[in-house]
Amino acid sequence: MNDAEERFAERLAEDLARVLGLGILVDDIELDVGEDGRGARVTATLIAGSRIETIEAVGTSVLALYEPLVQRAAELRLRDAFWQIVGPT
């Protein structure tokens, strides 16, 4: 991973942490970029209570991964909050 990709992964981890809020931690960000800079995949490993969750995005470039991954994080947060409200007691 080059410096720019490393900074992207760090920024992405910070932004995901903001979206996820309390109770869900960003454990790891794995970024795979094609040799020519085209085609990329990012996988974020998250810790939600006693569960380990992963969210992933695939795109044509590193920048194309940002929005879909943040959207998946928001969906995970919403799902987790909903489950806390209506889940088994």
C-alpha positions as CSV (number, residue, x, y, z in Angstrom):
1,M,0.0,0.0,0.0
2,N,1.5,3.4,-1.0
3,D,1.3,6.5,1.1
4,A,-1.8,7.9,-0.6
5,E,-3.7,4.6,-0.1
6,E,-2.6,4.4,3.5
7,R,-3.9,8.0,4.2
8,F,-7.1,7.0,2.4
9,A,-7.6,4.0,4.6
10,E,-6.9,6.0,7.8
11,R,-9.4,8.7,6.7
12,L,-11.9,6.1,5.8
13,A,-11.5,4.4,9.2
14,E,-12.1,7.8,10.9
15,D,-15.2,8.5,8.8
16,L,-16.6,5.1,9.4
17,A,-16.2,5.4,13.1
18,R,-18.2,8.6,13.0
19,V,-21.0,7.0,11.0
20,L,-21.0,3.8,13.2
21,G,-21.1,5.8,16.5
22,L,-20.7,4.2,19.9
23,G,-20.8,0.4,20.3
24,I,-19.3,-0.5,16.9
25,L,-15.5,-0.2,16.4
26,V,-13.5,-0.2,13.2
27,D,-10.9,-3.0,13.7
28,D,-9.2,-3.1,10.4
29,I,-9.3,-1.6,6.9
30,E,-7.9,-3.8,4.0
31,L,-7.4,-2.0,0.7
32,D,-6.5,-3.9,-2.5
33,V,-5.8,-1.9,-5.6
34,G,-5.0,-3.2,-9.1
35,E,-1.5,-2.8,-10.4
36,D,-2.5,-0.1,-12.9
37,G,-4.5,1.8,-10.2
38,R,-7.8,0.6,-11.7
39,G,-10.0,-1.8,-9.9
40,A,-10.1,-1.6,-6.1
41,R,-11.6,-3.4,-3.2
42,V,-11.9,-2.3,0.4
43,T,-12.9,-4.5,3.3
44,A,-13.6,-3.1,6.7
45,T,-13.7,-5.4,9.7
46,L,-15.9,-4.1,12.5
47,I,-16.5,-5.2,16.1
48,A,-20.1,-4.8,17.2
49,G,-20.5,-6.0,20.7
50,S,-19.5,-9.7,20.7
51,R,-19.9,-9.9,16.9
52,I,-17.4,-9.4,14.1
53,E,-18.9,-7.8,11.0
54,T,-17.3,-7.1,7.7
55,I,-18.5,-4.6,5.1
56,E,-17.0,-4.5,1.6
57,A,-17.0,-2.4,-1.5
58,V,-15.6,-3.0,-5.0
59,G,-15.2,-0.2,-7.6
60,T,-13.2,1.1,-10.5
61,S,-10.9,3.2,-8.3
62,V,-10.1,3.8,-4.6
63,L,-12.2,7.0,-4.6
64,A,-15.2,5.1,-6.0
65,L,-15.2,2.9,-2.8
66,Y,-15.7,5.7,-0.3
67,E,-19.5,6.4,-0.7
68,P,-20.7,2.7,-0.9
69,L,-18.6,1.7,2.1
70,V,-20.0,4.6,4.2
71,Q,-23.5,3.8,3.1
72,R,-23.0,0.1,4.2
73,A,-21.7,1.3,7.5
74,A,-24.8,3.5,8.0
75,E,-27.0,0.5,7.1
76,L,-25.2,-1.6,9.7
77,R,-25.7,1.1,12.3
78,L,-29.4,1.3,11.5
79,R,-29.8,-2.4,11.6
80,D,-27.9,-2.6,15.0
81,A,-30.1,0.2,16.5
82,F,-33.3,-1.4,15.2
83,W,-32.3,-4.8,16.7
84,Q,-31.6,-3.1,20.1
85,I,-35.1,-1.7,20.1
86,V,-37.1,-4.7,18.9
87,G,-34.7,-7.6,19.5
88,P,-35.4,-10.4,22.0
89,T,-35.3,-9.5,25.6
